[in-house]
Amino acid sequence: MAPILPPNLDASWHNDTVLQLRTSKMKPMHNLSISTGIYKQPRTTRVFCSSTGLESDEHDPTFHGGVDKAVHQYYPGHYPSWRTEYPSASNFEPGGFGENIVSEHMNERNVCIGDIIRIGDVLLQVSLPRQPCFKLNHRFGLKNFASQTWKKSRTGWYYRVLEEGWIGVGDRIELVERRYESWTIERVQEYLHRDKGNLEMLIQLEQIPEFGDECKKAFKRMVTTLRAAEAEKNKPKEPEKWEEYTLLSKTTETPRISSFIFSNPSKSGHGEEGDEELDPGCFVRLKLPNGLLRSYSIVNGSRSKFTLGVALDEHSRGGSKYLHETLHEGDTILVGKITESVPIKSQFSNHIFIAGGIGITAFLGHMDIYDKINFNYTLHFAVRSKEDVPFKERIEGLRRRGRVVLYEADKGVRMDIEGVLREKVWGSCVYTCGPLRMIEGVERAVEKLGMGEDEVHYEAFKVDSSGDPFVVEVVKDGEGEGEGKVIDIPGDKTLLQCIREAGLEIDSSCEVGNCGACRVTVKEGQVEHRGSALSKEDKEEGGMLSCVSRGTGRIKIEW
């Protein structure tokens, strides 16, 4: 192929030529157990193009392939730019993005959604901008590279096949019809990724029928979310809503752990939110008859029916003790807010879960999803003995698939956390939930190995929220009722507790520093930060977790 001249991305086109045609079989990704179709090789003979793509071309159906993503095209003039911006990386050559078609002129600024083009016998229609996944990061060995492709509008685009036929190198590419001249691939990406709050533009995009399902669903979701936010803007803040759920079943998993299935049939209904499977990593708040509020990880389920796993704490103040010893099948309990906590960090190539005992409940949902979407992951699971493994059938299934390493303390098998993290493959993210000593072990290893803040997620059961007394002055609160109020925070109470005792409303959910729902903004004063929900940038901007963090001396806050 002749060298590509410096691009004029804004130049219009009506005719172009196929410079390369590429296909591939599925192959293992470097250092991972998953396969990919990204390693596409040039074809020298004519290839038949069906409704699902080029003959002998294979895809991971999780993210690629299908009628909306039958053929991918990428502009080769982007590769010199990538090489300049990332001189240490290799493979920035045509074919590097796993494209099927390479041509000289077509790019994200002069190709529009819905464009109909003819190549040889084949009639194609532009259906989607590509939304790259973690495999591009791994392909080029560049952290967070995939997001740079849409930030710079260098993603390429997909076609659906309107008429099947044969296609080959040298074939003429002809623009047959342009329906949406103002909606170039680059402009679509502006509102899909960069300007997500522009309701007017999103409504226009939602009404374009030529989009593939991926974008149709995305724009519908974005419009719905923005409209809901607008409707809520002027509504007074409502207190947390508590609803009765019935305990359907209670199963002994281990001598210390039981599983509980709760149901509220009134939230169930065809097509309603209550029937939708919850995202993994959610937790729920329960209000017990003795007035205690407790948060527990949801193993799986929906808003109308979900499963919890709860360990009986030998020092229980009434939470786990009540569930284990007093609550029986058929009894009801009050259920409050369901909140997401453990994120799906899709930008990483590999996922390492480090869990101890009941901590496994925070991650089981992720493993179900990661299996479905073909993510690479391993669970390192520490227990006292084999008898202390909860949800045995699910853990055994993970073991059979080579996904779990079990550490049994009674057999002298201990987890070397630092060793696990030192030997991780490139592009790994770590998630941990377990006893305090396990969390602290991960923290020490992360610091010693120089891992980034975004490469680890901590999920705590408990956190020490006690400390020296301090004083808070409320500058502004969400209801406008607490301005100027001064609150004393004793050493054995949290800021969150004291705000509520002062009669003020404030959001919360997990109340152990995982979720960030109780965040306040510190306008003046010093903070002793605790919990894992805030990033370094959040803290620098004045963020404080009122459920666990403590002030020093006197501070001023707002929320």
C-alpha positions in Angstrom: 0.0 0.0 0.0 1.3 3.5 -0.9 2.2 5.9 1.9 -0.8 7.9 3.2 -0.3 11.7 2.8 -1.0 14.0 5.7 -4.8 14.0 6.0 -7.3 16.7 5.1 -10.0 15.3 7.3 -12.6 17.8 6.3 -12.3 17.1 2.5 -15.6 15.8 1.1 -15.7 12.5 -0.8 -18.0 10.8 -3.3 -15.7 8.1 -4.6 -12.9 6.2 -2.9 -11.0 3.0 -3.4 -10.5 -0.2 -1.2 -6.8 -0.2 -0.3 -6.9 -3.2 2.0 -9.5 -5.8 2.9 -8.8 -7.7 6.2 -10.2 -10.6 8.1 -9.2 -12.9 11.0 -10.0 -15.9 13.0 -10.4 -15.6 16.8 -7.0 -15.8 18.5 -5.9 -15.6 22.2 -4.9 -12.1 23.4 -1.4 -11.8 24.8 -1.2 -12.9 28.4 -5.0 -13.3 28.7 -7.3 -16.4 28.6 -9.8 -14.6 26.3 -9.8 -14.6 22.5 -10.2 -11.7 20.0 -10.7 -11.1 16.4 -8.6 -7.9 16.3 -5.6 -9.4 14.6 -6.9 -9.1 11.1 -4.7 -10.0 8.1 -4.9 -8.6 4.5 -6.9 -10.6 1.9 -5.6 -10.8 -1.6 -8.6 -12.4 -3.3 -12.2 -11.3 -3.5 -14.3 -12.1 -0.4 -18.0 -12.7 0.0 -19.8 -10.3 2.3 -23.0 -11.6 3.9 -25.4 -9.8 6.2 -23.1 -10.7 9.2 -19.8 -9.6 7.6 -16.9 -10.9 5.5 -16.4 -14.6 4.9 -13.9 -16.1 7.4 -14.0 -13.1 9.6 -14.6 -13.9 13.3 -15.6 -11.6 16.2 -16.1 -11.7 19.9 -19.9 -11.4 19.8 -19.9 -9.6 23.2 -18.8 -6.3 21.7 -18.5 -6.9 17.9 -20.2 -8.6 15.0 -23.9 -9.0 14.3 -25.9 -7.2 11.6 -25.3 -3.7 13.0 -21.6 -4.3 13.2 -21.1 -6.5 10.2 -18.1 -4.6 8.7 -15.7 -2.1 10.3 -13.8 0.6 8.5 -11.0 2.8 9.9 -9.1 5.7 8.3 -5.4 4.8 7.9 -4.3 8.5 8.1 -4.9 8.3 11.9 -2.0 5.9 12.5 0.8 8.5 11.9 -0.9 10.7 14.5 -1.1 7.9 17.0 2.6 7.1 16.4 3.5 10.7 17.1 1.4 10.9 20.3 2.5 7.5 21.6 6.1 6.9 20.3 6.7 4.0 22.7 3.8 1.9 21.4 4.0 -0.4 18.4 1.4 -1.8 15.9 0.1 1.6 14.8 -0.2 0.4 11.3 -3.2 -0.2 9.0 -5.1 -3.1 10.6 -4.1 -2.2 14.1 -7.7 -1.4 15.1 -9.0 -4.6 13.7 -10.7 -2.9 10.7 -12.0 -4.8 7.7 -11.8 -2.0 5.2 -9.0 0.5 4.6 -9.5 3.4 2.1 -7.7 6.7 1.4 -10.2 9.5 2.0 -13.1 8.4 4.2 -12.9 9.4 7.9 -15.1 10.4 10.8 -15.5 14.0 9.6 -16.8 13.2 6.1 -18.8 10.0 6.8 -22.3 10.4 8.1 -24.6 8.1 10.0 -27.0 6.4 7.5 -24.7 6.9 4.5 -25.3 4.2 1.9 -22.3 3.2 -0.1 -21.6 0.6 -2.8 -18.4 -1.5 -2.9 -18.3 -4.0 -5.8 -21.5 -6.0 -5.5 -22.1 -5.0 -1.9 -24.4 -2.2 -0.6 -23.6 -1.0 2.9 -25.1 1.5 5.3 -23.2 3.3 8.1 -24.9 2.1 11.3 -22.7 3.0 14.3 -19.6 4.8 15.4 -17.3 2.3 16.9 -17.1 2.3 20.7 -13.8 0.7 21.5 -13.4 -1.6 24.4 -10.4 -2.6 26.7 -8.9 -4.8 23.9 -7.5 -1.7 22.2 -5.7 -0.8 25.5 -4.2 -4.3 25.6 -3.4 -4.4 21.9 -1.2 -1.3 22.1 -0.1 -1.7 25.7 -1.5 1.8 26.6 -3.5 2.4 29.7 -6.8 4.2 29.0 -6.1 4.4 25.3 -9.6 3.3 24.2 -11.1 6.5 25.6 -8.7 8.6 23.7 -10.1 7.2 20.4 -13.5 8.8 21.0 -12.1 11.9 22.6 -10.2 12.5 19.4 -12.9 11.1 17.1 -10.6 8.4 15.7 -12.8 5.3 16.3 -13.8 4.3 12.8 -17.4 3.2 12.1 -19.6 0.1 11.4 -21.7 -0.9 8.5 -24.8 -3.1 8.1 -25.1 -5.0 4.8 -28.1 -4.0 2.7 -27.1 -6.2 -0.3 -24.8 -9.1 -0.1 -22.1 -9.8 -2.7 -18.3 -10.0 -3.4 -15.8 -7.4 -2.5 -12.0 -7.0 -3.1 -9.0 -4.7 -3.0 -9.1 -2.1 -5.7 -12.9 -1.9 -5.8 -14.4 1.5 -6.2 -16.3 2.9 -3.2 -19.3 5.0 -4.2 -21.5 7.2 -2.0 -25.0 6.3 -3.2 -27.1 8.2 -0.7 -26.6 10.7 2.2 -29.6 11.1 4.5 -28.1 13.1 7.4 -25.5 15.5 6.1 -25.2 17.3 9.5 -24.6 14.1 11.5 -21.0 13.0 10.8 -19.5 10.3 12.9 -17.4 12.9 14.7 -20.5 15.0 15.5 -22.4 11.9 16.7 -19.5 11.2 19.1 -19.7 14.7 20.4 -23.0 14.0 22.0 -22.6 10.3 22.6 -19.4 10.8 24.7 -18.4 14.5 25.2 -21.5 16.7 25.6 -23.8 14.3 27.2 -26.0 17.0 28.8 -27.3 18.5 25.5 -30.9 17.3 25.6 -31.9 19.1 22.4 -29.2 17.3 20.3 -29.8 13.9 22.0 -33.5 14.1 21.2 -32.6 14.6 17.5 -30.2 11.6 17.6 -32.7 9.4 19.3 -35.1 10.0 16.4 -32.6 8.7 13.7 -33.9 5.2 12.8 -30.7 4.2 10.9 -28.7 3.9 14.1 -27.9 0.3 15.2 -29.4 -0.9 18.5 -26.3 0.0 20.6 -26.7 3.7 19.9 -30.5 3.7 19.8 -30.5 2.3 23.4 -27.8 4.7 24.5 -29.5 7.8 23.2 -32.9 6.7 24.7 -31.2 6.1 28.0 -29.5 9.4 28.0 -32.6 11.3 27.1 -34.6 9.5 29.8 -32.0 10.3 32.4 -31.8 14.0 31.5 -35.5 14.4 31.5 -35.8 12.7 34.9 -33.0 14.9 36.3 -34.8 18.0 35.0 -38.1 16.8 36.5 -36.4 16.2 39.9 -34.5 19.5 39.9 -37.3 21.6 41.5 -38.8 18.9 43.6 -38.2 19.0 47.4 -35.8 16.3 48.7 -37.8 13.3 49.8 -36.7 11.2 52.8 -35.6 7.7 52.1 -38.6 5.4 51.3 -38.9 2.2 53.3 -40.9 -0.7 51.9 -41.9 -4.1 53.3 -40.2 -7.1 51.8 -41.0 -10.7 52.8 -38.3 -13.3 53.6 -39.0 -16.1 51.1 -36.1 -18.4 52.1 -33.2 -18.7 54.5 -30.4 -21.1 53.8 -27.4 -22.1 55.9 -24.4 -21.7 53.7 -21.7 -22.3 56.3 -21.6 -22.4 60.2 -21.4 -18.6 60.2 -23.1 -17.5 56.9 -26.7 -17.8 55.7 -28.3 -16.6 52.5 -31.6 -14.7 52.5 -34.0 -14.2 49.6 -36.3 -11.2 50.0 -39.3 -10.4 47.8 -41.7 -7.5 47.2 -44.2 -8.7 44.6 -45.7 -5.2 44.3 -42.5 -4.0 42.6 -42.7 -6.7 40.0 -44.5 -6.3 36.6 -43.9 -7.0 33.0 -41.3 -4.5 31.6 -41.1 -2.6 34.9 -37.8 -1.5 36.6 -38.5 -4.0 39.4 -38.0 -7.0 37.2 -34.7 -5.8 35.7 -31.6 -7.6 36.9 -29.6 -5.3 39.2 -26.1 -4.3 38.1 -23.4 -6.2 40.0 -21.9 -4.7 43.1 -25.1 -3.2 44.6 -26.0 -3.1 48.3 -29.2 -2.5 50.1 -30.2 -0.8 53.4 -32.4 -2.7 55.9 -34.2 -1.2 58.8 -34.6 -3.6 61.7 -37.4 -3.6 64.2 -34.9 -2.4 66.9 -34.2 0.7 64.9 -30.8 -0.4 63.6 -29.9 0.4 59.9 -27.7 -2.1 58.2 -26.2 -2.3 54.6 -25.5 -5.6 52.9 -24.1 -6.6 49.5 -26.7 -8.0 47.1 -25.5 -11.3 45.6 -27.9 -11.2 42.7 -31.5 -10.3 41.9 -33.8 -7.4 41.0 -35.5 -4.6 42.9 -38.5 -6.9 43.4 -36.5 -10.0 44.6 -32.9 -10.3 45.7 -30.4 -12.5 47.6 -28.2 -11.5 50.4 -25.4 -13.3 52.2 -24.9 -12.3 55.8 -22.3 -13.6 58.3 -23.2 -13.8 62.0 -20.8 -11.3 63.7 -19.8 -12.6 67.1 -19.8 -8.9 68.3 -23.1 -8.2 66.6 -25.1 -5.3 68.1 -28.3 -6.7 66.7 -28.0 -6.6 62.9 -26.6 -9.9 61.8 -27.8 -11.5 65.0 -31.4 -10.4 64.3 -31.3 -11.8 60.7 -29.8 -15.1 61.8 -31.7 -15.8 65.0 -35.0 -13.9 65.0 -36.1 -13.4 61.3 -37.9 -16.4 59.9 -39.3 -17.3 56.5 -42.5 -15.4 55.9 -41.5 -12.5 58.2 -41.2 -9.0 56.8 -38.5 -6.4 57.0 -38.2 -2.8 55.8 -36.0 -2.3 52.8 -34.7 1.1 51.8 -32.3 2.4 49.2 -30.5 0.1 46.7 -27.2 1.6 45.6 -24.4 0.7 43.2 -21.0 0.4 44.9 -18.5 -1.9 43.1 -17.9 -0.5 39.6 -17.4 -2.5 36.4 -14.0 -1.1 35.2 -14.3 -2.0 31.6 -11.2 -0.1 30.5 -9.0 -2.8 32.1 -7.8 -6.0 30.4 -7.7 -8.2 33.5 -9.6 -8.2 36.8 -8.2 -9.5 40.1 -10.7 -10.1 42.9 -9.3 -10.5 46.4 -11.9 -11.6 48.9 -12.1 -13.0 52.4 -15.0 -14.9 53.9 -18.3 -13.0 53.5 -16.5 -10.4 51.3 -17.2 -12.7 48.4 -20.8 -11.4 48.3 -19.6 -8.0 46.9 -18.2 -9.7 43.8 -20.2 -12.8 42.9 -22.5 -10.7 40.6 -19.4 -9.3 38.8 -18.2 -12.8 38.0 -21.6 -13.8 36.5 -21.5 -10.7 34.2 -17.7 -11.0 33.4 -18.3 -14.6 32.2 -21.1 -13.4 29.9 -19.1 -10.5 28.4 -15.9 -12.5 28.1 -13.7 -10.5 30.6 -10.5 -11.9 31.9 -10.6 -12.3 35.7 -9.4 -14.4 38.7 -10.8 -14.6 42.2 -8.3 -15.1 45.1 -10.6 -16.3 47.9 -9.4 -16.8 51.5 -11.5 -18.8 54.0 -10.9 -20.4 57.4 -11.6 -23.9 55.9 -13.4 -25.5 53.0 -16.5 -25.7 55.2 -16.5 -21.9 55.4 -17.0 -21.4 51.7 -20.5 -19.9 51.1 -22.4 -20.3 47.8 -20.4 -23.5 47.2 -22.1 -24.4 43.9 -21.2 -21.1 42.4 -17.6 -21.2 43.8 -17.2 -24.7 42.5 -18.3 -23.6 39.0 -15.7 -20.9 39.1 -13.1 -23.5 40.1 -14.0 -25.7 37.2 -13.5 -22.8 34.8 -10.1 -22.0 36.3 -11.3 -18.7 37.7 -10.7 -19.1 41.5 -7.7 -19.7 43.7 -8.8 -20.9 47.2 -6.8 -20.3 50.3 -7.8 -22.5 53.2 -6.3 -21.3 56.5 -6.7 -24.7 58.3 -4.4 -26.3 55.7 -1.8 -23.6 56.2 -2.5 -22.1 52.8 -2.2 -18.3 53.1 -2.7 -15.7 50.4 0.5 -13.8 49.5 -1.2 -10.5 48.5 1.9 -8.8 47.5 2.9 -11.7 45.4 -0.5 -11.9 43.7 -0.2 -8.2 42.7 3.4 -8.3 41.7 2.7 -11.1 39.2 -0.4 -9.4 37.7 -0.5 -9.0 33.9 -0.4 -5.6 32.3 -3.7 -3.7 32.4 -5.0 -5.3 35.6 -7.5 -3.8 38.1 -7.8 -5.1 41.7 -10.9 -5.3 43.8 -10.8 -6.3 47.4 -13.4 -6.9 50.1 -12.7 -8.7 53.4 -11.5 -8.3 56.9 -9.6 -5.1 57.8 -6.2 -6.9 57.9 -6.8 -8.0 54.3 -7.8 -4.5 53.1 -4.7 -3.1 54.9 -2.5 -5.8 53.2 -3.8 -4.8 49.8 -3.2 -1.1 50.7 0.5 -1.9 51.7 1.1 -3.9 48.5 -0.5 -1.3 46.3 1.7 1.4 47.8 4.9 -0.7 47.6 4.3 -1.7 44.0 3.4 1.9 42.9 0.0 1.0 41.6 -2.3 3.9 40.6 -5.4 5.0 42.5 -7.6 4.0 39.6 -6.2 0.4 39.6 -7.7 -0.7 42.9 -11.2 -0.6 44.4 -11.7 -1.2 48.2 -15.0 -2.4 49.5 -15.1 -2.4 53.3 -17.4 -4.2 55.8 -16.6 -1.9 58.6 -14.5 1.1 59.2 -13.3 2.8 62.3 -15.1 6.2 62.3 -14.2 7.2 65.9 -11.6 9.9 66.7 -11.0 13.3 68.3 -14.1 15.5 68.7 -14.5 18.4 66.2 -16.9 21.2 65.5 -18.8 21.8 62.2 -20.4 25.0 61.0 -23.0 24.4 58.3 -22.6 27.0 55.5 -25.3 25.6 53.3 -27.5 22.5 53.2 -29.8 21.0 50.6 -33.0 22.1 52.3 -31.8 25.6 53.2 -32.7 25.0 56.9 -29.3 24.5 58.5 -27.4 27.5 57.4 -25.3 28.9 60.2 -26.0 26.0 62.5 -23.0 24.8 64.6 -22.8 21.1 65.4 -20.5 19.4 67.9 -19.2 16.0 66.8 -18.1 13.8 69.8 -15.4 11.2 69.4 -17.8 8.3 69.3 -20.2 9.6 66.7 -19.9 10.4 63.0 -20.6 13.7 61.3 -23.5 11.9 59.5 -25.1 10.9 62.7 -24.8 14.3 64.2 -26.2 16.1 61.2 -29.3 13.9 61.4 -29.6 14.4 65.2 -29.6 18.2 64.5 -32.7 17.7 62.4 -31.1 18.2 59.0 -31.7 15.9 55.9 -28.7 14.3 54.2 -28.3 11.4 51.8 -26.5 8.2 52.7 -26.4 4.6 51.8 -23.6 2.2 52.7 -22.4 4.3 55.7 -19.0 2.6 55.7 -17.2 4.9 53.1 -17.7 2.8 50.0 -20.4 4.6 47.9 -20.0 8.4 48.4 -23.8 9.1 48.8 -23.1 11.0 52.1 -20.5 13.4 50.6 -20.3 16.9 51.8 -18.1 19.7 50.6 -15.6 21.3 53.1 -15.3 25.0 52.5 -12.8 25.7 55.3 -10.7 23.5 57.6 -8.8 20.2 57.6 -10.1 16.7 57.2 -8.9 13.3 58.2 -10.1 11.2 55.2 -11.3 7.7 55.6 -13.2 5.4 53.3 -12.6 4.6 49.6 -15.3 6.4 47.7 -13.4 9.6 47.0 -10.6 10.0 44.5 -7.6 12.2 45.1 -9.2 14.9 42.9 -12.5 14.6 44.9 -10.6 15.3 48.2 -8.7 18.2 46.7 -12.0 19.7 45.6 -13.2 19.6 49.3 -15.1 16.3 49.2 -15.6 14.6 52.6 -17.4 11.4 53.5 -19.6 12.3 56.4 -20.2 8.7 57.4 -16.5 7.9 58.3 -14.2 10.9 57.8 -13.5 13.4 60.6 -12.6 17.0 60.8 -9.7 18.6 62.7 -10.7 21.3 65.1 -13.4 23.3 63.4 -14.5 23.0 59.8 -17.2 24.6 57.6 -19.2 22.4 55.2 -22.1 22.5 52.7 -24.1 19.9 50.8 
